[in-house]
Amino acid sequence: MNVTRLSPRHFPTSAEDWLARLLSPDCSASDHAAFEDWLAQSPENALAYAEVERAHQLAGLLASDPLVGTARHRPAARAPLAPRRRRWRPALAWAAALVLALAGGLWLLPGSQQAQYLQYATGIGEQRRVTLPDGSGLVLDTGTAVQVVYGDSQRHVELLDGRLQADVAHDASRPFVVTSRNGSTRALGTVFQVEQQDGRTRVTLLEGRVVVKTPGDWSGRGLELRPLQQVSYDAEGTPSVASDIDPAAAEGWTQGRLIFKDERLASLVAEFNRYSQDKLVLSQPELEDIRVSGAFDANDQAGLLAALRRGWDIEAHAAGRNRIELSAPAR
């Protein structure tokens, strides 16, 4: 690859040029910061870079193929002409190596350690704990899907749907970035959560330090959260004001517990519906604003219904396939 040296005042605008800049020996901290800003501009940028980096790394893997090396070093003047029917062999060797590399999700960079491209998902009512190649950990909540790309210059997790908690191993040379819809969250040694729900992304910081960047943040600096703070942004990347959170409620779902403190019943129902095929429905609009407090097992819908009946006089009735209707008795 030919590396074009750019003035520090000008940053790349394409995935290919960013890869060249990051692999350049004079790549600086400001380059990495600008690269993260570019990633945060849109999920398409993050995906484009992941594909370009993977193609470059596959090229490094193929360069070590014995057939390719033999062809590269053989003197051209002495190379015999092969019959036309044999010309498929070098191409087949390259194609076979490419297929194997893609199937295994593994590749090599010259002088680097092995990197990985990974995907994880959970079904309804399922949770999963994942250890990433550097020792960082992810907890995936119900109905969650992520794509993970680990390379020499980045640790990138894309949240496609659902909710995750990341416990990040410190590595100052490779920022840990989670992208979700139209924004990104950058961390070093940190414990934080990212959630997609109802068209919004919510970022919750439990320990350490993160910076949340979105196109809707006109300051351009991003929003740095303090521990036990939360911020959300909409599909256009417009951020909310940061607010304080209850750590027990924030971390409860990672142990399968849903904790509510003076929450609207409508919010409780929406949260429980994420964990079950049988959906709860409020039959009367006035039920939505009933305030509820309590700790519930995320997979114990029957226990929730019993608690609502005892504490709030709310009855549950089957209302068709996979539908349970909640109602208050007539006064």
C-alpha positions in Angstrom: 0.0 0.0 0.0 1.3 3.5 -0.9 1.1 5.8 2.2 0.4 9.4 1.3 1.7 11.8 3.9 -0.8 14.5 4.6 -0.4 17.8 6.3 -1.5 17.7 10.0 -4.1 20.3 9.2 -5.9 18.0 6.8 -7.5 14.7 7.8 -8.7 11.9 5.6 -12.3 11.6 4.5 -12.4 8.0 3.3 -11.8 4.6 5.0 -8.9 3.8 2.7 -7.1 7.1 3.5 -7.7 6.7 7.2 -6.2 3.2 7.1 -3.1 4.7 5.4 -2.9 7.5 8.0 -3.2 5.2 11.0 -0.5 2.8 9.6 1.8 5.7 9.0 4.8 5.8 11.4 4.1 9.5 12.1 0.5 8.9 13.2 -0.2 11.1 16.2 -2.7 11.3 19.1 -4.5 14.1 17.2 -4.9 11.7 14.2 -6.5 9.1 16.5 -8.8 11.7 17.9 -9.8 12.9 14.5 -10.3 9.3 13.4 -12.7 8.7 16.3 -14.6 11.8 15.3 -14.9 10.5 11.7 -16.2 7.1 13.0 -18.8 8.9 15.1 -20.2 10.8 12.1 -22.1 7.7 10.9 -22.3 3.9 11.4 -21.5 3.6 7.7 -18.0 5.1 8.4 -17.3 2.5 11.0 -18.4 -0.4 8.8 -16.5 0.9 5.8 -13.3 1.1 7.9 -13.8 -2.4 9.3 -14.1 -3.8 5.7 -11.0 -1.9 4.5 -8.9 -2.9 7.4 -10.1 -6.5 7.0 -9.2 -6.5 3.3 -5.7 -5.0 4.1 -5.1 -7.7 6.8 -6.2 -10.5 4.4 -3.7 -9.2 1.9 -1.0 -9.6 4.6 -2.2 -13.1 5.2 -2.1 -14.0 1.5 1.3 -12.5 1.0 2.7 -15.3 3.2 1.1 -18.0 1.0 3.9 -20.3 -0.4 2.5 -20.2 -3.9 2.3 -16.5 -3.9 5.9 -16.1 -2.5 7.2 -18.5 -5.1 5.6 -16.6 -7.9 6.9 -13.3 -6.6 10.5 -14.4 -6.4 10.8 -16.5 -9.5 12.8 -14.7 -12.3 10.4 -13.6 -15.0 12.8 -14.4 -17.9 13.0 -18.1 -16.9 9.3 -18.6 -16.1 7.9 -21.2 -18.5 4.7 -20.5 -20.3 1.9 -22.6 -18.8 -0.9 -24.1 -20.9 -4.1 -21.9 -20.7 -5.9 -24.6 -18.7 -3.4 -24.4 -15.8 -3.7 -20.6 -15.3 -6.5 -21.0 -12.7 -4.2 -22.5 -10.1 -2.6 -19.3 -8.6 -6.0 -17.6 -8.6 -7.5 -20.6 -7.0 -4.8 -20.6 -4.3 -5.6 -16.9 -3.5 -9.3 -17.6 -3.5 -9.0 -20.6 -1.2 -6.9 -18.6 1.3 -9.5 -15.8 1.1 -12.4 -18.2 1.8 -10.6 -19.8 4.7 -9.7 -16.4 6.2 -13.2 -15.1 6.0 -14.7 -18.3 7.3 -12.4 -18.3 10.4 -12.7 -14.6 10.9 -8.9 -14.4 11.4 -6.2 -12.4 9.7 -2.6 -11.1 10.2 -1.0 -7.8 9.8 2.7 -7.7 8.9 4.5 -7.5 12.3 1.2 -7.7 14.3 -0.6 -10.2 16.4 -3.7 -12.0 15.3 -6.8 -9.8 15.0 -10.4 -10.9 14.9 -13.8 -10.0 13.5 -16.5 -11.4 15.7 -20.3 -11.4 16.0 -22.5 -12.2 19.1 -26.2 -12.3 19.6 -28.8 -13.3 22.3 -32.4 -14.4 21.9 -35.5 -13.2 23.8 -35.0 -14.0 27.5 -31.3 -14.9 27.0 -28.2 -13.2 28.4 -24.6 -13.9 27.5 -21.2 -13.0 28.9 -18.3 -12.7 26.4 -14.6 -12.3 26.9 -12.9 -10.3 24.1 -9.4 -11.0 22.8 -7.7 -8.4 25.1 -9.5 -9.6 28.2 -12.3 -6.9 28.0 -15.7 -8.3 28.9 -19.2 -7.8 27.4 -22.5 -8.7 29.1 -25.2 -8.9 26.4 -28.8 -8.4 27.5 -31.9 -10.1 25.9 -32.4 -9.5 22.2 -28.9 -8.0 21.6 -26.7 -8.2 18.6 -23.1 -6.8 18.3 -20.2 -6.9 15.8 -16.7 -6.7 17.1 -13.5 -5.7 15.2 -10.1 -5.8 16.9 -7.2 -4.5 14.9 -3.8 -2.8 15.5 -5.3 0.7 15.7 -8.7 0.1 17.2 -11.1 -2.0 19.4 -14.5 -1.4 17.9 -17.9 -2.8 19.0 -21.0 -1.9 17.0 -24.3 -2.3 18.9 -26.8 -3.4 16.3 -29.7 -3.9 18.7 -30.4 -4.3 22.4 -28.2 -3.5 25.4 -24.6 -4.3 26.5 -22.3 -3.6 29.4 -18.6 -3.3 28.7 -15.8 -3.9 31.2 -12.8 -2.5 29.3 -9.2 -3.6 29.7 -6.9 -0.6 29.6 -4.9 -0.1 26.4 -4.0 3.5 25.7 -2.7 2.7 22.2 -6.0 1.2 21.0 -9.1 3.2 22.1 -12.2 1.1 22.8 -15.2 2.5 20.9 -18.8 1.4 20.9 -20.9 2.8 18.1 -24.7 2.8 18.2 -26.9 4.4 15.6 -25.6 7.9 15.0 -23.0 8.2 17.8 -20.0 6.7 19.5 -18.8 6.1 23.0 -15.0 6.1 23.6 -13.5 4.5 26.7 -10.1 3.4 28.1 -10.3 1.5 31.4 -14.0 1.7 32.1 -17.3 0.0 32.9 -20.2 1.4 31.0 -23.5 0.4 29.3 -25.0 1.2 25.9 -28.6 0.6 25.1 -30.8 1.0 22.0 -34.5 1.4 22.7 -37.5 3.2 21.2 -35.3 5.0 18.6 -32.8 6.3 21.2 -29.4 5.3 22.4 -28.7 5.5 26.1 -25.1 5.5 27.6 -24.6 4.9 31.3 -21.2 5.2 33.0 -20.6 3.0 36.1 -16.8 3.4 36.5 -14.0 5.3 34.8 -14.4 7.8 32.0 -16.1 7.9 28.6 -16.7 10.5 26.0 -19.9 10.4 24.0 -19.8 11.9 20.5 -22.7 12.6 18.1 -23.2 14.7 15.0 -25.9 16.6 17.0 -23.3 17.8 19.5 -22.4 21.2 18.1 -19.4 21.7 20.5 -17.5 19.1 18.5 -15.8 18.0 21.8 -18.2 15.3 22.8 -19.8 14.9 26.3 -17.6 13.5 29.0 -19.6 11.6 31.6 -18.7 11.2 35.3 -19.3 7.9 37.1 -23.0 7.2 37.7 -24.1 9.5 35.0 -26.3 8.8 32.0 -26.9 10.5 28.6 -29.1 9.6 25.6 -29.3 10.7 22.0 -31.9 10.3 19.3 -31.6 9.0 15.7 -30.2 12.3 14.5 -27.6 12.3 17.2 -29.1 15.1 19.3 -27.9 14.5 22.9 -29.9 15.0 26.1 -28.6 16.6 29.3 -26.5 14.2 31.4 -28.4 12.9 34.5 -27.5 10.9 37.6 -28.4 7.3 37.9 -29.0 4.7 40.7 -26.1 2.1 40.3 -28.2 -0.8 41.7 -31.0 -0.2 39.2 -28.5 0.3 36.3 -26.6 -2.9 37.1 -29.6 -5.0 38.1 -30.2 -6.4 34.6 -26.7 -7.9 34.4 -27.8 -10.3 37.3 -31.2 -10.9 35.8 -33.0 -8.4 38.1 -35.1 -5.5 37.0 -35.1 -2.8 39.7 -37.6 0.1 39.6 -37.8 3.1 41.9 -41.0 5.2 41.4 -41.2 4.3 37.7 -44.2 4.6 35.5 -46.1 1.3 35.0 -45.8 1.9 31.2 -42.0 1.8 31.5 -42.0 -1.3 33.6 -44.2 -3.1 31.1 -42.0 -2.1 28.2 -38.9 -3.4 30.0 -40.5 -6.7 30.9 -41.7 -7.2 27.4 -38.1 -7.3 26.2 -37.7 -10.6 28.1 -40.8 -12.6 27.1 -42.7 -13.8 24.0 -45.9 -13.1 25.9 -46.4 -9.3 25.8 -48.1 -7.3 28.5 -50.6 -4.7 27.3 -52.3 -1.9 29.4 -56.0 -1.9 28.7 -56.6 1.6 30.1 -54.5 4.8 29.4 -54.7 5.9 33.0 -52.7 2.8 34.1 -49.6 4.1 32.3 -48.8 6.7 34.9 -49.2 4.5 38.0 -45.9 4.6 39.9 -44.2 1.3 40.7 -41.2 0.4 42.9 -39.7 -3.0 43.4 -37.1 -5.6 42.3 -38.3 -8.4 40.0 -36.8 -11.4 38.3 -36.5 -10.5 34.6 -37.7 -14.0 33.5 -40.5 -14.3 36.1 -43.5 -12.7 34.5 -45.9 -14.6 36.7 -44.2 -13.2 39.8 -44.5 -9.7 38.4 -48.3 -10.2 37.7 -48.8 -11.5 41.3 -47.0 -8.4 42.7 -49.1 -6.0 40.6 -52.2 -7.7 41.8 -51.2 -7.6 45.5 -49.7 -4.1 45.5 -51.6 -2.2 42.9 -54.8 -4.1 42.5 -54.1 -4.7 38.8 -55.6 -7.8 37.2 -54.1 -9.8 34.3 -56.2 -11.7 31.6 -55.2 -13.6 28.5 -56.2 -11.6 25.5 -55.2 -13.8 22.5 -52.0 -15.5 21.4 -48.9 -14.2 23.3 -50.9 -11.2 24.7 -51.7 -10.5 28.4 -54.0 -7.6 29.2 -53.6 -5.6 32.4 -56.6 -3.8 33.8 -57.8 -2.1 37.0 -61.2 -3.3 38.5 -64.1 -0.9 38.1 -64.5 1.4 41.0 
